[in-house]
């Protein structure tokens, strides 16, 4: 008996209309919509042209987006209105088409909306495509919240650009530490092996929780008797190798006069003082000790153990944009107004040096100044740092692309420390889920030469702690 083959009905592809800020945020967004089509209104091309001049990250992204468009259109048929294939050797997953909306569209928007405004012109394109293609989903993609609100008020579908968003909920972000359950040793220690080496105890454990661990993740258990703190050196689905930590809460292990005041600070110093760890990320609210611990570890390894030749500190100058040219002086003098946190922590570290009195402290301060360099992000592109201790402060204000540009500057023997607070993002169009700091925390977890700690407890003062909780 012959069987009738049922025809499979495929869902129609969607049409995504991109706002200019999406291309300025990520020029490769053109190729991120897989089998769906992309539409660029003429106003977007004009805004790209306006933004292309200069040395800022926005200008570079505008130029890169224009280059991508030039490559796509140069191979296009003469009838551009038919759509241009976005698939290429470099972007094989992009099987959709690119449409350029060149015709003038009028009478689509309500009469009270200005016709010459770029945002309204883009909304008119979305509305026109929705009316001309009623069987197809037409979606505006914009990083501008107000633009999305206006679109929804007009009955149009709008969404944020999610391709570079790591997490929907920042509470799910990797913390770098794991609390062991009370029955951990009963379930995982049956065939356990342990041994001592170079002042540390090693534990080879077996059990189901091993699969949930990451390399260089800290595990702890503080219920009951003696607290247990260790780091994961190796792991697979059934086994894990743990090693106890150096106790930096004890004064004999002080780092440039600084000791850890809580569990997470002890974890941080174990990462910063480990020469096998090349990349460290630190998250935490103000006053948790990120900058102080990082500087103390850097000074000890630069001035005493000579592991690094120099400390380099950089950060994003968000309130002034990326242009710091109006400030007087050299690059370092221009950056000094943004380095108040550095100055405050230098004072704390220098006061810990009681030997030699005032003269000794002054000599130490001059020595520190000679080994600590403050650099602007503007001049990082193309550089390579050899045997440097690179600190990236306020890293939550960096985009994933800027973060990649900075981290790839690291040469042999260089350690990179990124720190910030994702609850204090000042850069437009960045959120907790799409920040460059969130991006690297998620991408580097489990790497053998990287580590992360989220600091939970403030140590600045009872006033600062209370303010962080209630304000």
C-alpha positions as CSV (number, residue, x, y, z in Angstrom):
1,X,0.0,0.0,0.0
2,X,1.5,3.3,-1.0
3,X,1.9,5.9,1.7
4,X,1.3,9.6,1.0
5,X,4.2,11.8,1.9
6,X,3.2,14.8,3.9
7,X,4.7,18.1,2.7
8,X,6.8,19.8,5.4
9,X,5.8,23.4,5.7
10,X,8.8,25.6,6.5
11,X,8.4,28.8,8.4
12,X,9.0,32.0,6.4
13,X,12.2,33.8,7.0
14,X,12.1,37.0,9.0
15,X,13.2,40.5,7.8
16,X,15.3,42.4,10.3
17,X,15.6,46.1,9.8
18,X,18.9,47.3,11.5
19,X,19.3,50.6,13.3
20,X,22.7,52.4,12.8
21,X,23.7,51.8,16.4
22,X,23.7,48.0,15.9
23,X,26.3,48.3,13.2
24,X,28.3,50.8,15.2
25,X,28.2,48.4,18.2
26,X,29.1,45.3,16.1
27,X,30.0,45.6,12.4
28,X,29.7,41.8,11.9
29,X,26.0,42.0,12.9
30,X,25.2,41.9,9.2
31,X,26.1,38.2,9.2
32,X,24.5,37.2,12.6
33,X,20.9,36.5,11.5
34,X,21.6,33.1,9.9
35,X,18.8,32.3,7.3
36,X,16.9,35.5,7.8
37,X,17.1,38.6,5.7
38,X,18.5,42.0,6.7
39,X,17.3,45.4,5.6
40,X,19.3,48.7,5.8
41,X,17.4,51.9,5.2
42,X,19.3,54.7,3.3
43,X,19.4,56.8,6.5
44,X,21.5,54.1,8.1
45,X,24.1,54.4,5.3
46,X,24.1,58.1,5.7
47,X,24.6,57.9,9.4
48,X,27.5,55.5,8.9
49,X,29.1,58.0,6.6
50,X,28.7,60.7,9.2
51,X,30.3,58.6,11.9
52,X,33.3,57.2,10.0
53,X,35.8,60.0,10.7
54,X,38.1,59.9,13.7
55,X,40.1,57.4,15.8
56,X,37.3,56.4,18.2
57,X,36.0,52.9,18.5
58,X,32.7,54.1,17.0
59,X,34.5,55.5,13.9
60,X,36.5,52.3,13.5
61,X,33.3,50.3,13.6
62,X,31.6,52.6,11.1
63,X,34.5,52.1,8.7
64,X,34.5,48.4,9.1
65,X,30.7,48.2,8.5
66,X,31.2,50.2,5.3
67,X,33.9,47.8,4.2
68,X,31.7,44.8,4.8
69,X,28.9,46.5,2.8
70,X,31.3,47.3,0.0
71,X,32.4,43.7,-0.3
72,X,28.7,42.5,-0.3
73,X,27.5,45.0,-2.9
74,X,30.5,44.7,-5.2
75,X,29.5,41.1,-6.0
76,X,25.8,41.9,-6.2
77,X,23.5,41.7,-9.3
78,X,22.4,44.9,-11.0
79,X,18.9,44.5,-9.6
80,X,19.8,45.2,-5.9
81,X,16.1,45.2,-5.0
82,X,16.1,41.4,-5.4
83,X,18.3,41.1,-2.4
84,X,22.1,40.3,-2.1
85,X,23.3,37.1,-0.7
86,X,25.1,37.5,2.7
87,X,26.8,34.1,2.5
88,X,30.6,34.0,1.9
89,X,33.6,31.8,2.8
90,X,34.1,33.8,6.0
91,X,30.4,33.8,6.9
92,X,29.0,30.4,5.8
93,X,26.2,30.4,8.4
94,X,24.7,33.6,7.0
95,X,22.4,32.3,4.2
96,X,20.0,35.3,4.2
97,X,19.9,38.3,1.8
98,X,20.6,42.0,2.3
99,X,18.1,44.6,1.1
100,X,19.0,48.3,0.8
101,X,15.9,50.5,1.1
102,X,16.8,53.2,-1.3
103,X,13.3,54.5,-2.3
104,X,11.8,57.4,-0.4
105,X,8.9,56.3,1.8
106,X,6.3,58.9,2.8
107,X,2.9,58.9,4.4
108,X,3.7,55.8,6.5
109,X,4.0,57.5,9.9
110,X,1.5,59.6,11.8
111,X,1.5,63.3,10.8
112,X,2.8,64.4,14.1
113,X,6.1,62.6,13.6
114,X,8.8,64.7,11.9
115,X,9.7,63.4,8.4
116,X,13.3,64.4,8.3
117,X,14.4,62.7,11.5
118,X,16.6,59.6,11.0
119,X,14.8,57.5,13.7
120,X,11.4,58.3,12.2
121,X,12.7,57.5,8.7
122,X,13.9,54.0,9.9
123,X,10.5,53.4,11.5
124,X,8.8,54.3,8.3
125,X,10.9,51.7,6.5
126,X,9.8,49.1,9.1
127,X,6.2,50.1,8.7
128,X,6.4,50.0,4.9
129,X,7.9,46.5,4.9
130,X,5.3,45.3,7.4
131,X,2.4,46.5,5.2
132,X,3.9,45.3,1.9
133,X,4.8,41.8,3.3
134,X,1.9,41.0,5.7
135,X,2.8,37.2,5.8
136,X,6.3,37.9,7.0
137,X,7.7,39.0,10.4
138,X,9.4,42.4,10.1
139,X,11.4,43.3,13.1
140,X,13.4,46.4,14.1
141,X,16.7,45.7,15.8
142,X,18.1,48.6,17.8
143,X,20.3,49.3,20.8
144,X,18.3,52.5,21.5
145,X,15.6,51.9,24.2
146,X,13.6,54.9,23.1
147,X,13.6,53.8,19.5
148,X,12.2,50.4,20.5
149,X,9.5,52.1,22.6
150,X,8.5,54.3,19.7
151,X,8.3,51.2,17.4
152,X,6.1,49.3,19.8
153,X,3.9,52.3,20.3
154,X,3.3,52.2,16.5
155,X,2.4,48.5,16.6
156,X,5.8,47.4,15.2
157,X,7.9,44.5,16.5
158,X,11.3,45.6,18.0
159,X,14.1,44.0,19.9
160,X,17.6,44.6,21.2
161,X,20.6,43.1,19.5
162,X,21.2,39.9,21.5
163,X,24.0,38.2,19.5
164,X,26.8,39.3,21.8
165,X,24.7,39.0,25.0
166,X,26.3,36.4,27.2
167,X,23.5,36.1,29.8
168,X,19.9,37.2,30.3
169,X,20.3,37.2,34.0
170,X,23.6,38.4,35.5
171,X,22.9,36.4,38.7
172,X,23.7,33.3,36.6
173,X,27.2,34.6,35.8
174,X,30.1,32.4,36.9
175,X,31.4,33.4,40.3
176,X,34.7,31.5,40.4
177,X,33.8,29.7,43.7
178,X,31.7,26.7,44.7
179,X,30.3,25.9,48.2
180,X,30.7,22.1,48.8
181,X,27.6,20.4,50.4
182,X,27.9,18.9,53.9
183,X,27.9,15.4,52.6
184,X,30.6,16.1,49.9
185,X,33.3,13.9,51.5
186,X,30.9,11.0,52.1
187,X,29.8,11.0,48.5
188,X,33.1,11.9,46.8
189,X,35.8,10.7,49.2
190,X,35.3,6.9,49.2
191,X,38.3,6.2,46.9
192,X,40.0,9.5,47.6
193,X,43.8,9.8,47.4
194,X,45.7,12.6,49.2
195,X,49.3,13.7,49.5
196,X,51.4,16.7,50.4
197,X,53.8,18.6,48.2
198,X,55.5,22.0,48.7
199,X,53.4,23.0,51.6
200,X,50.0,22.1,50.0
201,X,47.7,19.1,50.4
202,X,46.3,17.5,47.2
203,X,43.1,15.6,47.1
204,X,42.0,13.3,44.2
205,X,38.2,13.0,44.6
206,X,35.5,11.0,42.7
207,X,31.8,11.7,42.3
208,X,29.0,13.5,40.5
209,X,29.8,17.0,41.6
210,X,33.1,16.9,39.8
211,X,31.3,17.4,36.5
212,X,30.0,20.8,37.7
213,X,33.5,22.1,38.6
214,X,35.8,24.2,36.4
215,X,39.6,24.3,36.4
216,X,40.9,27.1,38.7
217,X,37.6,27.3,40.4
218,X,37.7,27.7,44.2
219,X,35.8,25.2,46.4
220,X,35.2,25.7,50.1
221,X,33.4,24.2,53.0
222,X,33.0,26.2,56.3
223,X,30.3,24.3,58.2
224,X,31.3,22.4,61.2
225,X,35.0,22.3,62.1
226,X,38.1,23.5,60.3
227,X,37.3,25.5,57.1
228,X,38.3,23.8,53.9
229,X,39.5,26.1,51.0
230,X,41.0,24.6,47.8
231,X,41.4,25.2,44.1
232,X,40.5,22.8,41.3
233,X,43.6,21.9,39.3
234,X,42.0,19.2,37.1
235,X,38.5,17.8,36.5
236,X,36.4,15.7,34.2
237,X,33.0,14.1,34.5
238,X,33.8,11.9,37.5
239,X,37.1,13.0,39.1
240,X,38.7,16.3,40.3
241,X,42.1,17.2,41.7
242,X,42.0,19.7,44.5
243,X,44.9,21.6,46.1
244,X,44.7,23.6,49.4
245,X,45.4,27.3,49.2
246,X,48.1,29.6,50.6
247,X,46.6,31.4,53.6
248,X,47.0,35.1,52.8
249,X,44.9,36.0,55.8
250,X,47.9,35.3,58.0
251,X,50.4,38.1,58.5
252,X,53.4,35.8,57.6
253,X,52.0,35.6,54.0
254,X,51.3,39.3,53.7
255,X,51.5,40.8,50.2
256,X,53.2,44.3,50.3
257,X,51.9,44.6,53.8
258,X,48.4,43.6,52.9
259,X,46.6,40.5,54.2
260,X,43.2,39.1,53.0
261,X,40.3,40.1,55.2
262,X,37.8,37.5,54.0
263,X,37.5,34.3,52.0
264,X,37.1,35.9,48.6
265,X,40.1,38.2,49.1
266,X,42.2,35.1,49.9
267,X,41.0,33.5,46.7
268,X,42.0,36.7,44.8
269,X,45.5,36.7,46.2
270,X,46.0,33.0,45.4
271,X,45.2,33.9,41.7
272,X,47.3,37.1,41.6
273,X,50.3,35.5,43.2
274,X,50.3,32.4,41.0
275,X,52.7,32.9,38.1
276,X,50.9,30.2,36.1
277,X,47.8,32.3,35.9
278,X,48.0,34.8,33.0
279,X,44.5,36.2,33.1
280,X,42.4,37.2,36.2
281,X,39.0,38.8,36.3
282,X,37.6,40.4,39.4
283,X,34.0,41.4,40.0
284,X,32.6,43.2,43.0
285,X,31.0,46.4,44.3
286,X,33.0,49.4,45.5
287,X,35.1,48.7,48.6
288,X,35.6,45.0,48.2
289,X,39.4,45.4,47.7
290,X,39.8,44.7,44.0
291,X,42.2,47.6,43.2
292,X,44.2,47.4,46.5
293,X,44.8,43.6,46.2
294,X,45.7,43.9,42.6
295,X,48.2,46.7,43.1
296,X,49.8,45.0,46.2
297,X,50.4,41.8,44.2
298,X,51.7,43.7,41.3
299,X,54.2,45.7,43.4
300,X,55.5,42.7,45.2
301,X,56.0,40.7,41.9
302,X,57.5,43.8,40.1
303,X,59.8,45.3,42.8
304,X,60.7,42.4,44.9
305,X,60.5,39.1,43.0
306,X,61.2,40.9,39.6
307,X,58.7,38.6,37.9
308,X,57.3,41.6,35.9
309,X,59.3,44.6,34.6
310,X,56.5,47.1,34.9
311,X,52.9,47.7,36.0
312,X,50.6,49.3,33.4
313,X,47.2,50.6,34.4
314,X,44.5,51.7,32.0
315,X,40.8,52.4,32.1
316,X,37.9,53.8,30.1
317,X,37.4,57.6,30.3
318,X,33.6,57.3,29.9
319,X,32.4,60.8,30.9
320,X,34.7,62.5,28.3
321,X,34.1,59.9,25.7
322,X,37.3,58.6,24.2
323,X,38.9,61.9,23.4
324,X,41.2,63.2,26.3
325,X,43.0,65.7,24.2
326,X,41.7,68.8,25.9
327,X,43.5,67.9,29.2
328,X,47.0,69.4,29.5
329,X,50.3,67.6,29.6
330,X,51.5,64.1,28.5
331,X,49.4,61.0,28.1
332,X,50.0,60.0,31.7
333,X,49.1,63.5,33.0
334,X,46.0,63.5,30.9
335,X,44.9,60.2,32.5
336,X,45.8,61.2,36.1
337,X,42.3,62.8,36.8
338,X,40.7,59.4,36.1
339,X,43.1,57.6,38.4
340,X,41.8,58.8,41.8
341,X,41.3,55.2,42.9
342,X,44.9,54.4,42.0
343,X,46.2,57.4,44.0
344,X,44.1,56.4,47.1
345,X,45.4,52.8,47.0
346,X,49.0,53.9,46.5
347,X,48.7,55.9,49.7
348,X,47.4,52.9,51.6
349,X,50.2,50.7,50.3
350,X,52.9,53.3,50.9
351,X,51.8,53.8,54.5
352,X,52.4,50.1,55.2
353,X,56.1,50.7,54.7
354,X,57.2,51.9,58.2
355,X,60.9,51.2,57.6
356,X,63.1,54.2,57.1
357,X,60.6,56.8,58.4
358,X,59.3,59.6,56.1
359,X,62.5,59.6,54.0
360,X,62.1,55.8,53.4
361,X,58.5,56.2,52.4
362,X,59.3,59.0,50.0
363,X,62.0,56.9,48.4
364,X,59.6,54.0,48.1
365,X,57.0,56.3,46.5
366,X,59.5,57.4,43.9
367,X,60.5,53.8,43.2
368,X,56.8,52.8,42.8
369,X,56.2,55.8,40.4
370,X,59.1,54.7,38.2
371,X,57.5,51.2,37.8
372,X,53.8,52.1,37.5
373,X,52.7,53.6,34.1
374,X,49.2,54.9,33.4
375,X,48.2,54.5,29.7
376,X,45.2,55.6,27.7
377,X,43.0,53.0,25.9
378,X,43.3,55.2,22.7
379,X,46.9,54.2,22.2
380,X,46.7,50.5,22.9
381,X,46.0,49.2,19.4
382,X,49.0,47.6,17.8
383,X,51.1,47.5,21.0
384,X,52.6,44.4,22.5
385,X,53.5,44.2,26.2
386,X,56.3,41.9,27.3
387,X,56.7,40.8,31.0
388,X,54.2,43.4,32.1
389,X,51.5,43.4,34.8
390,X,48.6,45.0,33.0
391,X,45.6,46.2,35.0
392,X,42.4,47.1,33.2
393,X,40.2,49.1,35.6
394,X,36.5,49.8,35.2
395,X,36.4,47.0,32.6
396,X,32.6,46.8,32.8
397,X,32.5,49.8,30.5
398,X,34.3,48.0,27.7
399,X,32.6,46.3,24.8
400,X,33.5,42.7,23.9
401,X,35.5,44.0,20.9
402,X,37.4,46.5,23.0
403,X,38.2,43.8,25.5
404,X,39.6,41.5,22.8
405,X,41.7,44.4,21.5
406,X,43.2,44.9,25.0
407,X,43.8,41.3,26.0
408,X,45.5,40.4,22.7
409,X,48.2,43.0,23.5
410,X,49.7,40.6,26.0
411,X,53.0,39.2,25.0
412,X,55.1,36.5,26.7
413,X,55.3,36.8,30.5
414,X,52.5,39.3,30.8
415,X,49.7,39.0,33.3
416,X,46.4,40.7,32.6
417,X,44.0,41.7,35.5
418,X,40.5,43.0,34.5
419,X,38.3,44.3,37.3
420,X,35.0,46.2,37.6
421,X,31.5,46.3,38.9
422,X,28.8,45.3,36.3
423,X,26.2,47.1,38.3
424,X,27.9,50.5,37.4
425,X,28.0,50.5,33.6
426,X,28.2,54.0,32.1
427,X,28.8,53.2,28.4
428,X,25.7,53.7,26.2
429,X,24.1,50.5,24.8
430,X,26.0,48.2,27.2
431,X,24.1,46.1,29.8
432,X,25.2,43.7,32.4
433,X,24.6,40.9,29.9
434,X,26.6,42.4,27.0
435,X,29.5,44.1,28.9
436,X,33.0,43.0,27.8
437,X,33.8,42.1,31.4
438,X,30.8,39.7,31.5
439,X,31.9,38.4,28.1
440,X,35.4,37.4,29.2
441,X,34.3,36.0,32.5
442,X,32.1,33.6,30.7
443,X,34.5,32.7,27.8
444,X,37.6,32.2,30.0
445,X,36.0,30.0,32.7
446,X,37.7,26.7,32.9
447,X,40.9,27.8,31.1
448,X,44.0,26.4,32.7
449,X,45.8,29.8,32.9
450,X,42.8,32.0,33.8
451,X,40.8,32.6,37.0
452,X,37.9,34.6,38.3
453,X,36.5,35.7,41.6
454,X,33.4,37.6,42.5
455,X,34.0,39.5,45.7
456,X,30.9,39.7,47.9
457,X,31.9,41.5,51.1
458,X,32.9,45.2,51.3
459,X,35.9,46.1,53.5
460,X,35.9,49.8,53.1
461,X,33.9,51.0,56.2
462,X,30.6,50.2,57.9
463,X,29.2,53.4,56.3
464,X,30.2,52.3,52.8
465,X,28.8,48.8,53.4
466,X,25.5,50.1,54.7
467,X,25.2,52.6,51.8
468,X,25.8,49.9,49.3
469,X,22.9,47.9,50.8
470,X,20.3,50.5,51.3
471,X,20.8,53.1,48.6
